[in-house]
């Protein structure tokens, strides 16, 4: 295997409403109540559609202020106990082993960020984006970063480009085929988006290419008995993949990072045969 533990160690350079397991999206007050929220009725499968921000001009003053906010946020996060704890987790033997399996003979993996929210309006999205950027600068196995959220403004899109990200011009609805190793960075997205991602990659050869940082699938299972049948149907791939998922929960460590990262986990998928297989002599993911 070309990717070794050495490849995955940290570099020294550093920086000077669907139901979901988390609180409602982007900037609403966090709470420590039951983390499940209401869901919409399942929607028909949609194809990727062209997208542009609803506004058309970059505000240079807003851009400058937002870049300053991001720089401060990244500086704060980089020196936090939360980030140091996360770095230790990533470099643990369990995580390294799973990352090596995903990488195979590739030297790095693309990062795709869905559902980041408004980085101008709220701190939680800024913290989440800061984490993605810091991880890229710390680890050589993370390649380019692509970002999409339909709420992004032209100014926010410009700032993302300045920070080295590529803002997608289509809404993929989460349906990106993982034809090569890819880390999907999706903290606090709706269940439907995770399910779309899994459905699009419902084959061994694709699932094995995915690293998913997002809502804890174990928590979805924990609360499954509280859901109506229509809700479970909306996230049927999430429940079906559980037997073939290695999950590692992220410790938020302090209240400063609870709102942005609570109930988040690393997920690695390792089905032994195609999920759609009709084989009856083993306990596999059912055809859906």
Backbone as CSV, one residue per row, in Angstrom:
resi,resn,N_x,N_y,N_z,CA_x,CA_y,CA_z,C_x,C_y,C_z
1,UNK,0.853,-1.190,0.000,0.000,0.000,0.000,0.884,1.233,0.000
2,UNK,0.676,2.089,-0.956,1.548,3.228,-1.103,1.385,4.224,0.034
3,UNK,0.162,4.403,0.517,-0.058,5.356,1.594,0.366,4.724,2.904
4,UNK,1.291,5.319,3.585,1.800,4.782,4.835,1.420,5.682,5.985
5,UNK,1.724,5.219,7.213,1.452,6.036,8.384,2.235,7.330,8.310
6,UNK,3.401,7.262,7.721,4.214,8.460,7.574,3.516,9.477,6.690
7,UNK,2.885,9.000,5.656,2.169,9.888,4.750,1.074,10.640,5.479
8,UNK,0.492,10.016,6.495,-0.660,10.573,7.153,-0.322,11.391,8.388
9,UNK,0.937,11.481,8.754,1.290,12.252,9.933,1.198,13.739,9.637
10,UNK,1.111,14.546,10.715,0.907,15.980,10.549,2.166,16.663,10.075
11,UNK,1.990,17.665,9.228,3.097,18.515,8.844,3.296,19.560,9.924
12,UNK,4.434,20.198,9.938,4.735,21.186,10.959,4.220,22.566,10.613
13,UNK,3.946,22.809,9.313,3.481,24.141,8.953,2.071,24.359,9.489
14,UNK,1.836,25.570,9.996,0.531,25.869,10.567,0.195,27.325,10.348
15,UNK,-0.985,27.722,10.705,-1.477,29.071,10.470,-1.111,29.937,11.650
16,UNK,-0.110,31.365,11.560,0.205,32.440,12.554,-0.984,33.288,12.573
17,UNK,-36.146,21.877,6.693,-35.426,21.490,7.812,-35.790,20.038,7.961
18,UNK,-34.627,19.403,7.691,-34.864,17.977,7.882,-34.525,17.607,9.301
19,UNK,-34.919,16.389,9.730,-34.514,15.969,11.052,-33.040,15.676,11.023
20,UNK,-32.393,15.917,12.102,-30.959,15.751,12.180,-30.558,15.550,13.616
21,UNK,-29.339,15.121,13.823,-28.875,14.849,15.165,-28.492,16.138,15.888
22,UNK,-28.576,17.243,15.211,-28.048,18.468,15.794,-29.121,19.536,15.897
23,UNK,-28.729,20.663,16.472,-29.638,21.800,16.544,-29.917,22.310,15.148
24,UNK,-30.979,23.086,14.946,-31.293,23.598,13.613,-30.131,24.337,12.996
25,UNK,-30.145,24.451,11.701,-28.989,24.879,10.921,-28.571,26.307,11.175
26,UNK,-27.275,26.460,11.198,-26.543,27.692,10.978,-27.022,28.897,11.753
27,UNK,-26.462,29.039,12.949,-26.602,30.280,13.649,-27.802,30.380,14.573
28,UNK,-28.681,29.390,14.576,-29.751,29.415,15.544,-29.183,29.019,16.896
29,UNK,-29.892,29.375,17.954,-29.360,29.106,19.283,-29.232,27.608,19.512
30,UNK,-28.108,27.210,20.102,-27.948,25.808,20.427,-28.701,25.496,21.703
31,UNK,-29.052,24.250,21.868,-29.701,23.844,23.092,-29.296,22.439,23.456
32,UNK,-29.535,22.047,24.674,-29.166,20.700,25.123,-30.412,19.848,25.302
33,UNK,-31.427,20.136,24.518,-32.651,19.355,24.547,-32.522,18.223,23.528
34,UNK,-33.621,17.487,23.329,-33.610,16.416,22.335,-33.146,16.972,20.997
35,UNK,-32.057,16.435,20.422,-31.480,17.033,19.219,-32.247,16.764,17.935
36,UNK,-33.302,15.983,17.973,-34.044,15.701,16.752,-35.011,16.829,16.434
37,UNK,-35.097,17.202,15.180,-36.057,18.215,14.761,-36.937,17.650,13.666
38,UNK,-37.961,18.378,13.285,-38.948,17.855,12.353,-38.375,17.696,10.954
39,UNK,-39.065,16.910,10.173,-38.626,16.619,8.816,-39.690,16.986,7.810
40,UNK,-39.259,17.210,6.582,-40.206,17.370,5.476,-40.610,15.995,4.960
41,UNK,-41.622,15.973,4.137,-41.958,14.751,3.421,-40.853,14.446,2.418
42,UNK,-40.555,13.161,2.176,-39.517,12.828,1.202,-39.799,13.452,-0.153
43,UNK,-38.758,13.959,-0.784,-38.884,14.576,-2.100,-38.437,13.615,-3.188
44,UNK,-38.945,13.759,-4.404,-38.465,12.924,-5.505,-36.976,13.157,-5.727
45,UNK,-36.277,12.136,-6.202,-34.854,12.299,-6.475,-34.650,13.395,-7.514
46,UNK,-33.729,14.319,-7.195,-33.463,15.433,-8.083,-32.054,15.342,-8.637
47,UNK,-31.875,15.836,-9.826,-30.573,15.857,-10.453,-29.866,17.164,-10.100
48,UNK,-28.543,17.177,-10.318,-27.769,18.390,-10.091,-28.296,19.507,-10.980
49,UNK,-28.386,20.707,-10.416,-28.913,21.837,-11.168,-27.939,23.007,-11.079
50,UNK,-27.852,23.825,-12.121,-26.965,24.990,-12.086,-27.330,25.915,-10.931
51,UNK,-26.308,26.583,-10.367,-26.559,27.465,-9.228,-25.670,28.693,-9.303
52,UNK,-26.220,29.818,-8.948,-25.453,31.048,-8.735,-26.042,31.746,-7.521
53,UNK,-25.252,32.555,-6.812,-25.789,33.297,-5.658,-26.942,34.194,-6.088
54,UNK,-27.841,34.467,-5.157,-29.008,35.280,-5.476,-28.639,36.748,-5.652
55,UNK,-27.522,37.173,-5.008,-27.048,38.534,-5.258,-25.974,38.478,-6.339
56,UNK,-25.582,39.625,-6.876,-24.726,39.603,-8.058,-23.423,40.383,-7.908
57,UNK,-23.250,41.104,-6.812,-22.068,41.929,-6.669,-21.310,41.597,-5.390
58,UNK,-19.979,41.692,-5.471,-19.138,41.522,-4.299,-19.004,42.860,-3.600
59,UNK,-19.292,42.875,-2.314,-19.131,44.077,-1.504,-17.726,44.033,-0.913
60,UNK,-16.837,44.919,-1.354,-15.433,44.863,-0.945,-15.258,45.071,0.554
61,UNK,-16.094,45.922,1.156,-16.001,46.139,2.602,-16.425,44.893,3.364
62,UNK,-17.526,44.291,2.949,-17.979,43.041,3.581,-16.946,41.936,3.395
63,UNK,-16.358,41.892,2.214,-15.333,40.874,1.949,-14.147,41.032,2.891
64,UNK,-13.683,42.247,3.058,-12.540,42.510,3.936,-12.855,42.133,5.378
65,UNK,-14.048,42.506,5.839,-14.442,42.181,7.213,-14.570,40.678,7.411
66,UNK,-15.109,39.985,6.413,-15.298,38.541,6.539,-13.956,37.816,6.552
67,UNK,-13.016,38.262,5.748,-11.684,37.659,5.751,-11.040,37.835,7.123
68,UNK,-11.212,39.004,7.720,-10.680,39.244,9.061,-11.338,38.317,10.083
69,UNK,-12.656,38.148,9.972,-13.371,37.243,10.880,-12.847,35.813,10.751
70,UNK,-12.619,35.377,9.504,-12.120,34.027,9.284,-10.711,33.865,9.848
71,UNK,-9.864,34.852,9.670,-8.500,34.775,10.199,-8.504,34.667,11.720
72,UNK,-9.350,35.459,12.372,-9.456,35.396,13.826,-10.013,34.054,14.285
73,UNK,-10.995,33.565,13.559,-11.623,32.292,13.910,-10.632,31.143,13.786
74,UNK,-9.845,31.143,12.721,-8.863,30.085,12.513,-7.768,30.132,13.575
75,UNK,-7.363,31.339,13.934,-6.331,31.496,14.961,-6.821,30.984,16.310
76,UNK,-8.076,31.324,16.641,-8.676,30.858,17.887,-8.786,29.334,17.908
77,UNK,-9.266,28.777,16.805,-9.488,27.334,16.742,-8.179,26.564,16.787
78,UNK,-7.164,27.067,16.122,-5.901,26.335,16.012,-5.233,26.113,17.364
79,UNK,-5.416,27.042,18.278,-4.775,26.931,19.587,-5.693,26.339,20.653
80,UNK,-6.876,25.902,20.244,-7.853,25.390,21.206,-7.563,23.945,21.581
81,UNK,-8.030,23.560,22.762,-7.899,22.173,23.191,-8.737,21.248,22.318
82,UNK,-9.851,21.772,21.809,-10.679,20.981,20.896,-9.877,20.544,19.674
83,UNK,-9.180,21.482,19.047,-8.430,21.163,17.837,-7.256,20.237,18.141
84,UNK,-6.568,20.471,19.230,-5.442,19.611,19.597,-5.915,18.186,19.879
85,UNK,-7.070,18.071,20.528,-7.636,16.748,20.800,-8.021,16.049,19.508
86,UNK,-8.589,16.820,18.571,-8.970,16.239,17.285,-7.745,15.776,16.509
87,UNK,-6.672,16.546,16.532,-5.443,16.139,15.856,-4.918,14.823,16.428
88,UNK,-4.967,14.685,17.743,-4.531,13.427,18.375,-5.400,12.273,17.909
89,UNK,-6.715,12.509,17.792,-7.617,11.452,17.334,-7.289,11.032,15.907
90,UNK,-7.082,12.022,15.034,-6.793,11.714,13.632,-5.523,10.888,13.499
91,UNK,-4.547,11.129,14.375,-3.269,10.430,14.290,-3.225,9.170,15.153
92,UNK,-4.382,8.766,15.686,-4.457,7.501,16.414,-4.375,6.348,15.425
93,UNK,-4.011,5.183,15.923,-3.854,4.018,15.053,-5.154,3.635,14.351
94,UNK,-6.285,3.764,15.064,-7.575,3.380,14.471,-7.923,4.272,13.280
95,UNK,-7.808,5.570,13.453,-8.147,6.490,12.365,-7.149,6.358,11.219
96,UNK,-5.853,6.278,11.552,-4.838,6.133,10.507,-5.077,4.882,9.672
97,UNK,-5.429,3.804,10.326,-5.688,2.543,9.614,-6.828,2.710,8.617
98,UNK,-7.910,3.354,9.055,-9.053,3.556,8.168,-8.735,4.526,7.040
99,UNK,-7.977,5.575,7.322,-7.578,6.514,6.284,-6.705,5.834,5.238
100,UNK,-5.809,4.975,5.691,-4.934,4.256,4.762,-5.744,3.351,3.845
101,UNK,-6.787,2.720,4.392,-7.633,1.849,3.566,-8.347,2.652,2.480
102,UNK,-8.810,3.843,2.836,-9.500,4.677,1.851,-8.525,5.183,0.790
103,UNK,-7.366,5.645,1.219,-6.381,6.199,0.282,-5.860,5.160,-0.703
104,UNK,-5.609,3.954,-0.218,-5.027,2.940,-1.100,-3.709,3.426,-1.670
105,UNK,-3.613,3.473,-2.993,-2.380,3.908,-3.645,-2.387,5.404,-3.978
106,UNK,-3.453,6.114,-3.594,-3.501,7.551,-3.838,-2.733,8.290,-2.751
107,UNK,-2.207,9.449,-3.100,-1.436,10.235,-2.134,-2.298,11.210,-1.348
108,UNK,-3.467,11.570,-1.896,-4.352,12.480,-1.170,-5.786,12.275,-1.622
109,UNK,-6.704,12.890,-0.881,-8.121,12.789,-1.218,-8.741,14.176,-1.274
110,UNK,-9.650,14.346,-2.216,-10.398,15.584,-2.357,-11.285,15.774,-1.138
111,UNK,-11.504,17.033,-0.734,-12.487,17.338,0.301,-13.670,18.053,-0.333
112,UNK,-14.869,17.576,-0.028,-16.103,18.204,-0.503,-16.897,18.651,0.717
113,UNK,-17.201,19.943,0.788,-17.961,20.497,1.905,-19.361,20.827,1.430
114,UNK,-20.346,20.163,2.010,-21.751,20.477,1.729,-22.377,21.153,2.947
115,UNK,-23.308,22.073,2.689,-24.131,22.622,3.757,-23.386,23.440,4.787
116,UNK,-22.389,24.214,4.369,-21.596,24.982,5.326,-22.394,26.123,5.945
117,UNK,-23.419,26.611,5.284,-24.204,27.712,5.819,-23.570,29.067,5.523
118,UNK,-24.091,30.109,6.131,-23.607,31.471,5.908,-22.421,31.762,6.812
119,UNK,-21.233,31.806,6.237,-20.034,32.087,7.026,-19.948,33.559,7.411
120,UNK,-20.736,34.384,6.759,-20.744,35.807,7.107,-21.664,36.077,8.287
121,UNK,-22.756,35.366,8.376,-23.778,35.676,9.376,-23.569,34.994,10.708
122,UNK,-22.938,33.808,10.716,-22.903,33.003,11.934,-21.515,32.454,12.231
123,UNK,-21.232,32.294,13.517,-19.921,31.805,13.940,-19.753,30.312,13.701
124,UNK,-20.795,29.517,13.912,-20.648,28.073,13.757,-20.150,27.673,12.367
125,UNK,-20.737,28.218,11.286,-20.179,27.914,9.965,-18.731,28.375,9.808
126,UNK,-18.381,29.493,10.414,-16.983,29.953,10.343,-16.060,28.972,11.055
127,UNK,-16.493,28.465,12.193,-15.693,27.474,12.913,-15.548,26.191,12.095
128,UNK,-16.627,25.764,11.468,-16.584,24.538,10.672,-15.666,24.697,9.466
129,UNK,-15.779,25.832,8.775,-14.894,26.083,7.641,-13.442,26.210,8.113
130,UNK,-13.233,26.865,9.235,-11.877,27.009,9.775,-11.262,25.643,10.048
131,UNK,-12.073,24.721,10.569,-11.550,23.375,10.839,-11.125,22.706,9.543
132,UNK,-11.943,22.809,8.509,-11.595,22.188,7.227,-10.294,22.762,6.682
133,UNK,-10.142,24.074,6.749,-8.933,24.721,6.233,-7.701,24.355,7.057
134,UNK,-7.858,24.294,8.366,-6.731,23.927,9.227,-6.297,22.480,8.990
135,UNK,-7.260,21.598,8.811,-6.920,20.193,8.545,-6.158,20.068,7.234
136,UNK,-6.590,20.811,6.230,-5.882,20.761,4.949,-4.433,21.209,5.100
137,UNK,-4.209,22.247,5.889,-2.856,22.776,6.051,-2.001,21.931,6.982
138,UNK,-2.639,21.091,7.772,-1.900,20.229,8.688,-1.536,18.888,8.074
139,UNK,-2.373,18.388,7.153,-2.201,17.023,6.660,-2.033,16.997,5.146
140,UNK,-0.986,16.346,4.701,-0.671,16.291,3.274,-1.653,15.420,2.492
141,UNK,-2.398,14.558,3.183,-3.308,13.660,2.466,-4.638,14.330,2.114
142,UNK,-4.845,15.585,2.514,-6.042,16.314,2.106,-5.692,17.195,0.913
143,UNK,-6.405,17.002,-0.184,-6.137,17.757,-1.403,-6.964,19.025,-1.481
144,UNK,-7.515,19.311,-2.671,-8.310,20.514,-2.865,-9.634,20.458,-2.133
145,UNK,-10.220,21.643,-1.893,-11.491,21.753,-1.172,-12.548,22.364,-2.081
146,UNK,-13.661,21.659,-2.241,-14.826,22.162,-2.972,-15.952,22.435,-1.979
147,UNK,-16.688,23.516,-2.191,-17.707,23.940,-1.227,-19.020,24.230,-1.939
148,UNK,-20.127,23.850,-1.278,-21.432,24.261,-1.792,-22.435,24.415,-0.662
149,UNK,-23.177,25.490,-0.728,-24.399,25.690,0.053,-25.223,26.725,-0.695
150,UNK,-26.499,26.472,-0.931,-27.307,27.418,-1.704,-27.497,28.768,-1.028
151,UNK,-27.160,28.876,0.260,-27.337,30.159,0.942,-26.145,31.095,0.748
152,UNK,-25.065,30.615,0.159,-23.871,31.441,0.015,-24.131,32.671,-0.860
153,UNK,-23.629,33.810,-0.407,-23.732,35.038,-1.184,-22.528,35.166,-2.107
154,UNK,-22.584,36.114,-3.011,-21.451,36.363,-3.906,-20.216,36.766,-3.112
155,UNK,-20.399,37.595,-2.089,-19.276,38.008,-1.241,-18.677,36.806,-0.518
156,UNK,-19.517,35.949,0.029,-19.024,34.757,0.721,-18.295,33.833,-0.250
157,UNK,-18.838,33.701,-1.444,-18.195,32.861,-2.452,-16.816,33.402,-2.812
158,UNK,-16.708,34.701,-2.916,-15.424,35.323,-3.220,-14.425,35.071,-2.103
159,UNK,-14.859,35.181,-0.855,-13.974,34.933,0.287,-13.521,33.474,0.300
160,UNK,-14.415,32.578,-0.006,-14.052,31.163,-0.069,-12.973,30.923,-1.123
161,UNK,-13.096,31.595,-2.263,-12.074,31.476,-3.303,-10.735,32.034,-2.817
162,UNK,-10.774,33.171,-2.113,-9.555,33.762,-1.558,-8.887,32.795,-0.587
163,UNK,-9.698,32.040,0.161,-9.176,31.089,1.139,-8.714,29.781,0.497
164,UNK,-8.804,29.693,-0.813,-8.282,28.532,-1.518,-9.295,27.455,-1.833
165,UNK,-10.577,27.758,-1.672,-11.626,26.778,-1.958,-12.227,27.025,-3.342
166,UNK,-12.826,25.998,-3.905,-13.569,26.110,-5.152,-15.051,26.024,-4.833
167,UNK,-15.797,27.073,-5.140,-17.238,27.071,-4.919,-17.918,26.431,-6.122
168,UNK,-18.679,25.393,-5.890,-19.334,24.674,-6.981,-20.408,25.535,-7.634
169,UNK,-20.566,25.387,-8.930,-21.568,26.154,-9.677,-22.826,25.334,-9.939
170,UNK,-22.899,24.140,-9.348,-24.103,23.314,-9.454,-24.473,22.798,-8.068
171,UNK,-25.750,22.618,-7.860,-26.243,22.008,-6.629,-26.354,20.508,-6.882
172,UNK,-25.438,19.759,-6.287,-25.385,18.313,-6.522,-26.389,17.539,-5.674
173,UNK,-27.095,18.227,-4.775,-28.042,17.562,-3.878,-27.347,16.474,-3.044
174,UNK,-26.042,16.616,-2.860,-25.286,15.613,-2.122,-24.929,14.388,-2.936
175,UNK,-25.287,14.366,-4.211,-25.127,13.167,-5.035,-23.819,13.203,-5.822
176,UNK,-22.722,13.166,-5.105,-21.387,13.123,-5.726,-20.876,11.676,-5.689
177,UNK,-20.590,11.105,-6.843,-20.007,9.767,-6.888,-18.559,9.832,-6.431
178,UNK,-18.212,8.993,-5.490,-16.840,8.949,-4.983,-16.017,8.011,-5.861
179,UNK,-15.648,8.479,-7.039,-14.870,7.666,-7.972,-13.412,7.557,-7.535
180,UNK,-13.010,8.391,-6.598,-11.674,8.357,-6.025,-11.800,8.718,-4.545
181,UNK,-10.765,8.491,-3.738,-10.864,8.808,-2.306,-11.327,10.248,-2.076
182,UNK,-12.368,10.393,-1.283,-12.965,11.713,-1.042,-13.402,11.826,0.409
183,UNK,-13.070,12.947,1.038,-13.579,13.227,2.375,-14.740,14.203,2.246
184,UNK,-15.900,13.783,2.696,-17.088,14.625,2.678,-17.228,15.272,4.051
185,UNK,-17.065,16.576,4.074,-17.098,17.355,5.309,-18.491,17.957,5.428
186,UNK,-19.342,17.374,6.292,-20.766,17.725,6.314,-21.304,17.855,7.737
187,UNK,-20.645,18.629,8.608,-21.169,18.744,9.972,-22.537,19.401,10.004
188,UNK,-23.483,18.726,10.679,-24.814,19.273,10.932,-25.647,19.485,9.674
189,UNK,-25.443,18.653,8.668,-26.324,18.681,7.495,-27.601,17.910,7.791
190,UNK,-28.613,18.089,6.934,-29.861,17.353,7.079,-29.654,15.883,6.725
191,UNK,-30.482,15.029,7.327,-30.377,13.597,7.080,-30.530,13.272,5.599
192,UNK,-31.395,14.006,4.916,-31.656,13.737,3.500,-30.386,13.870,2.672
193,UNK,-29.510,14.819,3.048,-28.285,15.030,2.285,-27.317,13.859,2.460
194,UNK,-27.203,13.364,3.698,-26.373,12.173,3.923,-26.930,10.982,3.148
195,UNK,-28.249,10.847,3.179,-28.868,9.711,2.505,-28.665,9.789,0.999
196,UNK,-28.747,10.989,0.435,-28.478,11.159,-0.993,-27.061,10.718,-1.343
197,UNK,-26.106,11.107,-0.498,-24.709,10.736,-0.731,-24.530,9.227,-0.711
198,UNK,-25.123,8.572,0.271,-25.008,7.117,0.364,-25.693,6.429,-0.816
199,UNK,-26.874,6.903,-1.169,-27.608,6.291,-2.280,-26.821,6.379,-3.586
200,UNK,-26.180,7.517,-3.817,-25.417,7.713,-5.041,-24.193,6.809,-5.097
201,UNK,-23.736,6.360,-3.939,-22.517,5.549,-3.863,-22.797,4.151,-3.316
202,UNK,-23.989,3.634,-3.597,-24.446,2.384,-2.998,-23.824,1.158,-3.669
203,UNK,-22.492,1.160,-3.735,-21.705,0.039,-4.251,-20.395,-0.032,-3.483
204,UNK,-19.880,-1.244,-3.332,-18.637,-1.425,-2.582,-17.522,-0.560,-3.142
205,UNK,-17.381,-0.554,-4.462,-16.286,0.172,-5.085,-16.341,1.666,-4.872
206,UNK,-17.507,2.201,-4.511,-17.648,3.629,-4.248,-17.638,3.936,-2.751
207,UNK,-18.359,3.138,-1.967,-18.420,3.381,-0.524,-17.043,3.328,0.125
208,UNK,-16.188,2.464,-0.386,-14.854,2.326,0.211,-13.988,3.557,-0.009
209,UNK,-14.401,4.436,-0.922,-13.647,5.661,-1.216,-14.055,6.840,-0.341
210,UNK,-15.009,6.629,0.560,-15.595,7.749,1.301,-15.088,7.817,2.736
211,UNK,-14.685,9.016,3.137,-14.541,9.382,4.543,-15.601,10.449,4.794
212,UNK,-16.453,10.241,5.778,-17.530,11.188,6.049,-17.375,11.771,7.443
213,UNK,-17.246,13.077,7.520,-17.273,13.784,8.795,-18.608,14.506,8.890
214,UNK,-19.485,13.997,9.760,-20.821,14.566,9.845,-21.572,14.038,11.043
215,UNK,-22.891,14.174,11.025,-23.714,13.747,12.146,-23.497,12.277,12.474
216,UNK,-23.517,11.959,13.749,-23.328,10.585,14.193,-24.450,9.679,13.705
217,UNK,-24.109,8.661,12.906,-25.100,7.688,12.459,-25.577,6.830,13.633
218,UNK,-24.713,6.608,14.620,-25.124,5.859,15.807,-26.246,6.589,16.533
219,UNK,-26.184,7.901,16.559,-27.243,8.673,17.214,-28.550,8.589,16.438
220,UNK,-28.462,8.559,15.101,-29.672,8.349,14.319,-30.337,7.037,14.721
221,UNK,-29.528,5.995,14.850,-30.069,4.688,15.239,-30.672,4.729,16.636
222,UNK,-30.013,5.440,17.535,-30.460,5.509,18.916,-31.869,6.079,19.019
223,UNK,-32.169,7.055,18.166,-33.459,7.707,18.224,-34.451,7.172,17.194
224,UNK,-34.074,6.112,16.505,-34.910,5.613,15.406,-36.306,5.227,15.874
225,UNK,-36.417,4.712,17.089,-37.725,4.261,17.573,-38.699,5.413,17.736
226,UNK,-38.182,6.649,17.787,-39.041,7.818,17.943,-39.567,8.345,16.603
227,UNK,-39.026,7.817,15.515,-39.385,8.329,14.197,-40.624,7.634,13.651
228,UNK,-41.331,8.357,12.820,-42.407,7.749,12.048,-41.809,7.012,10.854
229,UNK,-42.587,6.123,10.266,-42.095,5.344,9.129,-41.628,6.232,7.985
230,UNK,-42.321,7.347,7.757,-41.947,8.228,6.657,-40.582,8.857,6.898
231,UNK,-40.246,9.106,8.160,-38.948,9.686,8.495,-37.841,8.665,8.285
232,UNK,-38.062,7.441,8.731,-37.082,6.381,8.533,-36.850,6.150,7.049
233,UNK,-37.915,6.231,6.250,-37.784,6.032,4.802,-36.906,7.104,4.184
234,UNK,-36.966,8.308,4.735,-36.171,9.407,4.207,-34.679,9.161,4.414
235,UNK,-34.338,8.372,5.434,-32.930,8.105,5.761,-32.623,6.611,5.737
236,UNK,-33.255,5.900,4.824,-33.155,4.443,4.825,-31.732,3.950,4.589
237,UNK,-30.935,4.680,3.801,-29.563,4.253,3.557,-28.690,4.437,4.794
238,UNK,-28.990,5.456,5.588,-28.247,5.674,6.831,-28.412,4.479,7.756
239,UNK,-29.650,4.006,7.909,-29.894,2.872,8.790,-29.354,1.567,8.201
240,UNK,-29.406,1.431,6.894,-28.957,0.196,6.258,-27.446,0.039,6.274
241,UNK,-26.709,1.148,6.321,-25.244,1.078,6.256,-24.611,0.822,7.609
242,UNK,-25.387,0.865,8.684,-24.817,0.876,10.031,-23.929,-0.334,10.322
243,UNK,-24.312,-1.508,9.816,-23.531,-2.708,10.101,-22.171,-2.705,9.426
244,UNK,-21.997,-1.821,8.474,-20.751,-1.777,7.716,-20.029,-0.439,7.908
245,UNK,-20.295,0.193,9.052,-19.720,1.515,9.335,-18.826,1.466,10.561
246,UNK,-17.615,1.984,10.427,-16.750,2.232,11.573,-16.891,3.705,11.916
247,UNK,-17.397,3.993,13.105,-17.658,5.372,13.513,-16.793,5.759,14.704
248,UNK,-16.242,6.966,14.641,-15.406,7.493,15.715,-15.908,8.882,16.067
249,UNK,-16.460,9.012,17.256,-17.071,10.272,17.654,-16.021,11.323,18.002
250,UNK,-16.344,12.560,17.688,-15.469,13.694,17.963,-15.823,14.285,19.320
251,UNK,-14.818,14.568,20.119,-15.028,15.185,21.423,-15.010,16.707,21.265
252,UNK,-16.071,17.367,21.717,-16.125,18.815,21.595,-15.283,19.512,22.665
253,UNK,-14.974,18.822,23.756,-14.056,19.273,24.811,-14.595,20.474,25.591
254,UNK,-14.981,21.555,24.915,-15.461,22.749,25.623,-16.734,23.273,24.989
255,UNK,-17.470,24.088,25.760,-18.717,24.667,25.262,-18.499,25.590,24.068
256,UNK,-17.290,26.138,23.934,-17.007,27.052,22.827,-17.228,26.398,21.469
257,UNK,-17.098,25.056,21.420,-17.177,24.351,20.138,-18.336,23.368,20.084
258,UNK,-19.165,23.376,21.119,-20.310,22.478,21.158,-21.276,22.762,20.016
259,UNK,-21.622,24.029,19.841,-22.611,24.377,18.831,-22.207,23.992,17.426
260,UNK,-20.914,24.052,17.131,-20.446,23.785,15.770,-20.184,22.308,15.512
261,UNK,-19.865,21.539,16.560,-19.360,20.185,16.305,-19.994,19.085,17.151
262,UNK,-20.958,19.393,17.993,-21.493,18.330,18.841,-22.189,17.254,18.012
263,UNK,-22.144,16.035,18.522,-22.758,14.873,17.866,-22.192,14.614,16.481
264,UNK,-20.925,14.986,16.272,-20.263,14.740,14.988,-19.314,13.558,15.103
265,UNK,-19.129,12.854,14.000,-18.286,11.657,13.992,-17.578,11.506,12.653
266,UNK,-16.482,10.756,12.686,-15.858,10.236,11.471,-16.564,8.934,11.121
267,UNK,-16.845,8.727,9.837,-17.467,7.482,9.377,-16.642,6.893,8.236
268,UNK,-16.385,5.594,8.333,-15.701,4.836,7.279,-16.577,3.634,6.948
269,UNK,-16.707,3.324,5.660,-17.635,2.290,5.223,-16.881,1.113,4.606
270,UNK,-17.254,-0.102,5.023,-16.538,-1.283,4.531,-17.470,-2.463,4.296
271,UNK,-18.462,-2.324,3.397,-19.287,-3.478,3.025,-18.435,-4.502,2.294
272,UNK,-18.722,-5.768,2.479,-17.894,-6.816,1.886,-18.377,-7.234,0.509
273,UNK,-19.613,-6.900,0.140,-20.120,-7.170,-1.204,-20.965,-5.974,-1.607
274,UNK,-21.360,-5.923,-2.866,-22.206,-4.823,-3.305,-23.491,-4.778,-2.484
275,UNK,-23.891,-3.586,-2.010,-25.111,-3.474,-1.223,-26.349,-3.982,-1.932
276,UNK,-26.353,-3.965,-3.264,-27.519,-4.417,-4.000,-27.543,-5.917,-4.266
277,UNK,-26.551,-6.626,-3.735,-26.460,-8.058,-3.995,-27.673,-8.801,-3.478
278,UNK,-28.072,-9.864,-4.198,-29.196,-10.691,-3.788,-28.738,-11.910,-2.986
279,UNK,-27.436,-11.989,-2.694,-26.915,-13.148,-1.973,-27.635,-13.314,-0.646
280,UNK,-27.989,-14.546,-0.301,-28.744,-14.786,0.922,-27.928,-15.504,1.985
281,UNK,-26.632,-15.768,1.741,-25.852,-16.545,2.706,-24.993,-15.674,3.608
282,UNK,-25.295,-14.388,3.678,-24.573,-13.515,4.599,-25.464,-12.334,4.939
283,UNK,-25.110,-11.671,6.024,-25.900,-10.539,6.490,-25.329,-9.273,5.863
284,UNK,-25.930,-8.805,4.796,-25.363,-7.668,4.048,-26.366,-6.522,3.982
285,UNK,-25.932,-5.440,3.430,-26.820,-4.296,3.259,-27.913,-4.691,2.267
286,UNK,-29.170,-4.477,2.603,-30.243,-4.893,1.697,-30.342,-3.998,0.479
287,UNK,-30.885,-4.559,-0.561,-31.178,-3.741,-1.742,-32.270,-2.751,-1.383
288,UNK,-32.109,-1.504,-1.821,-33.039,-0.459,-1.435,-33.689,0.150,-2.679
